[in-house]
Structure formats: structure tokens, C-alpha cells
Amino acid sequence: MLNLSPSDVAASPFPHAVKQGILPEDLYNELRRDFPQTRAFAQQSETSGSAGSRVGKGTGFDIYRGDAAYDALIQSSPAWKRFDAWINSPEFVRKFNELFGDRLDALGCKVIVDPEAYDRERVEGREVLTDSQTLADRAKSLGRKLFKHSDGGRKEAVRLFSRLDVEKSIGGYAKPPHCDRRNRLCSLIIYFTDLEAAGTKGGELNIYALKDEKPPQDHARHPHLDEVDAVATIVPKENLGVFFPCSNNSYHGVNALQSQDVERDFLYINISTDNFSAW
């Protein structure tokens, strides 16, 4: 399903793969043809407001599993139904392991990435996607730190699930240097807009490296801008994909999208654990 092999993975500043034509052309064209229109996103927003939005209040829209708009998309488009079935399956986990499995120990992964532990029925609803840790999250995090010190770093067996977020960002959308949520094993971004062809300003994806060298496990997941250097800038293009483990040093961000009349369509996909932290 993904046109990626281990030879596509760059090691620095963290393992990641950037690939033009990441999806088979025929599948991409069908997904592009059936990509939700602005009205579908707006209708979902009317129902859920900004709760659980991954693009930010006032800077775009998203739909994902658990949303009525997502169900309608899967039911109406054979291409999206097929893509959803693959992303939400053990096969996606196996592809992640093929690309990055031999690098996870060095990155500080604390869980066992077992495709047979995949749970398609798990849905991460909007109500759990808070901007900050809940009290329950903090308790889990503390418990796992104590667990790590008491068991010599033994990895945890966890249940795995996936997200397939269909996103449309608009003027003002931006992301500072950050790592994704701690229960994410990996992030896969696939673009459906060619920003260069559209003549936009902003909206590029930056890859950052920490100025001070240290083991990935010791990195802060939300660094200050003056602590990192932008080492690569990726301009979104149609069927361009970026895939990486969500280790503590997987710093990335988005330059502010300044053009008000261009919609930046993309997918944010991940494999996640049922624990608060995989790293």
C-alpha cells in the first residue's frame, strides 16, 4: 500500500522517510477525487465544534473515525474504504516495523510493537484529545516512570490502534517545533495539495534538530524555538508522504499558512498505544 522500503529511511536528525508518490497512483487519484469537500468538514465542525481538532481552532477542519462525516466518506467511496481497511489493520503495523523496527530500541521505545496486538475496534474520540495531560494521563505517566526504574526498562505489552485523520487547513494554520502525543508510535503525513503550484506563502513542513546533542530519550518533546535548528523544509506536493517514529527527538513543525484562499488538504495518520506514553 505504501511505496516505501527501508532504503528510503534517512537516519538524521531522527529516522524519517520522505517519498514522492508514496501511494500507488491509481489509489491516490481515487482518494483525491473523493476527498471531502469543504462543506463536509464544516458540517462536522457544526456538530463537534473545535473539540478534538488536530488543526487548531479557526485554522481548519478535520474528520476521523467516530465522526458521522468519516462514516459517510467510508460508505460512499470504495477507495477510502479500502485505504481505511489497510491503515486500521495489523498490516500497517508490519509496514512500520519493516521500516523502523530495528531503530526503536535506540530511540527509547518502551512498548512491544506487536501486529497481533492490533485492535481495530479501538476508536480515540474527540473527548480524549485534550491539549494538555488529564489527571489520569499524569497518573499513568508517573506510574510508568516508576515501573521503568523498578523493572530494568522491560518493555510493556500494549494494545495498538490507528488513526486516519482527514484534514483541511486554512489561513493561519501553523505548528511550532514539537513531537506528537506520547502515545503515538509513528506519524504519517500524506499531502493532497501542491502549495508551490498554488502560489502559496507558508504551509511548509520543517524538520528540526536539537542544537545540544543528547540521547533521544533525554529530549524535551516541546522545545523552545531557540533550542533547535530547522535542518530540512518540505514543501507539500500531491501524493508526497512523510513517515517517522514519534520518538522524543522527532521535532517537526509547520510554517504559518499565510494564503487565505488556498486549502491545504492532507492526511495525518498514526499508530498509537493504549498507554499514555510509548517513549
N, C-alpha and C positions, 0 to 999 in steps of 0.2 A: 504493500500500500504506500509506504514511504520510499522514495528513491534516495536512500541513504545507506552507506556502508561504513564500517569502521575507518576506512581511509579518508572519509570526509571530515573526521573529527580533528579539530585543532586543539592543542593542549593548553595554550596560553591565551589570556591570563587565567582561564578556567576552561575545562573541557566544553567545547561547543561546536556545533556544525551549522554552517550557513550554506544553503543549497538553492540555486535557481532551478525551477522545475521539480520541486520536492514531491508533488503529486503527479500521477500519470495524467497526461494532457487531457485525455477524454474525460476522466473523472473531474479534474479541475474545471473544465469548461461547463460540465453539467452543474457542478456546485455553484459556479459563478452565475450561470443562467438562473438558478433558483434561489440565489442569495436573497434573504428577506429585504423587502422594500422598507423605506423609512417609516411608512405607516404601521407596519407590523411591530417595529421597535417602539413606536410611540404608543401604540395600544397596550403593549406590555407595561410600559412606563406608567400609563394611566392607572394600571392595576396595582403595581408594586411600588411606584414612586422611585426614590433613589435607593431604597433598601437593597443591600447586597450588590449594588452596581460595581463593576470592576473598572469602569472608565471614569467615574467621578461625576458628581452632581453638576449638571449644566454643560458637560463637555462630551456627551454622547449617550449611547444606549447599548444594552446587551440583553441577550436571551440565552437561556441554558436549561438543562434538564430540570424538571419541576415546574417550568413555566408553560402556560397554555400556548403561547406563541411557538415555543420549541416543539411541543407535541404536534401542533398544526404543520410545522415545517417538515417533520419526520414523516408524517402521514401523507403529505401531498407530494413529496419529492423522493423518487426511488434512489437518486444519488445521495441525498442527505441521509436517507435511511441506511444505505449501505455503509456510508462513512461513519455514522453513529455506531453501527454494529461493530465495526472494527476498532474504533477508538475505545469503546466500552467493552473490551474483551481482554483475555489473557494474552492475545497476540500482540497487542500494543506493549504490554509489559515485556514480552520476549524481545521485541524490537529495541526497547530501551536497554535491556540487558546486553543485547548484541553490540550496541554502540558504546555503552558507558559502563557496563558491569565490572570490567576489570579495573576501573578507576575509582570506584565508590569507596573502598576502604581508605585510600589516601585522602579522599575528600572529607572523611569523617561521617559517612553514613552510619546511622545507629540502628537500622532495621534490616530485616531479611527481605529481599525483593524477590518474592516467590510468585510466579504467574499463577500457580494453582491456588493462591490465596486471594484471587481476584473476586470481587463481589459486585456484580452488575446492578444489583438491587439497591445499592447504597446511593443515595442522592443527597448532595450537600445543598440544602436550601438557602434561600436568601437570608433567613433569620439568623444563620450562624456566621455569616460573613461580616463580622464587625471590623472596624478599622483598628481596634486595639484588643488586647487579650481580655477575655472574660475572666472572672474569678476562677471558674472551672479550668480554663486554659492555664492559668498561672499555677494552680494546684498540680495539674498534670505535669507541667514543665518542671516544677520543683521536685516532684516525685521521681521523674526520670533522671534528673541530675543526681539525686541520692542513689538511685538504682545503679547508675553508671559507676559511681565510686565504690559501691558495695559488691559489684559482680565482675570487676576487672574489665569492663567495657563489652560484655557479652551483648550481641545484637538481639533485638526484640523481634518476635514473630508478630506480624500485623496483618490486618485485612487491607486490601488495596481497592481503590476505585478510581474512576476517571472523571474529568470534567471536559466538556466541549462547549466553550463559550463563543457565541457568535456576536461580534462586536462591531459597532459603528461609532467612531469618534468624530467629533466636530471641532470647530474653532475653540481654542483654549485648552484642549487636551494636552497634558504633559505629565511626565513621571520623573522625579529626581532619582539619583542613583539609589538602588535598593536591591534586596533579594525578595523573592516571592515568599508567601506564607510558609511557615516552618513545617507544615505537614505535607508540603509538595515535594515529591521526589524529582520531578522534572517539569520543565515548561517547553511547550512547542508553540511557536507563533507562525501562522501562515497568512500572508498578505493577499488581499483581493483588490488592491488599488495601486496603481503606478503613480506615485507622487511626483516624480520627475516629469512624466508626460503631462500631468495635470497642472504643472507650473506652480506648485505649492511652495510655501515657506514654512519650514518646520516639519515636525512629524517623523524625523529620523530616529532610529534606534541607536543608542550609544552603548558600547561595551566598555566597562571601566575596570581598572586595576588599582589596587591599593598601593599607595606610594611607599609605605613601610612594609617590607617583606615579613611575613609570618605564616605559620601553618594555616590552612583553610579553616580548621576548627576554631581558631582564635580570632577570626574576623568578626567584627560587628556587622549585623545584617543590614543596618541602615546607616551608612557612613555620612559624614558631612562632605559637602562637595569639595572642600579644600583638602580632603584626605585621599582623594582618588584622581586618577588621570583618565581621560577618555582615550582609549587606545584604538578604537575602531568605530566608525559610523556607518550604519547600514541604512540605505535609502529603500523604503518599501517598493516592491515591484510585484506585478501579478505572478502568483504561484512561487514566490520566494518564501523559504522557510528558515527559521532559526530554532535550534533544538539544543537544550543543555540541562544538566542536572542542577537542582536548586540548592547547591552547597552554599556554605556561608560566605564564599568569595565570588558568587555568581552575580556580580554587580552589573546592572543594566538600567537604562532609563530612556525616556523619550523627550526630545526637544519639543517645546511648545508648538502646537499646530496653529499657525497664525492665520492661514487662509480660511475665511469664513464660509466660502461657497464650495468647499471640497469635503466630501465624506470619506474618511479613512476606514475602509472595511477590512477586517482581519478576524482571525480565529485565535483565541487563547485556549490552549489545550494542556492538560496536565494529568499525571498520575499522582494520586495522593494516598496518604495513610490515614487510618482511623485514630492515630495518635496526634497529639498536638505537634510534636517535633520529630522529624526524621533525621535531624542533623545535630 
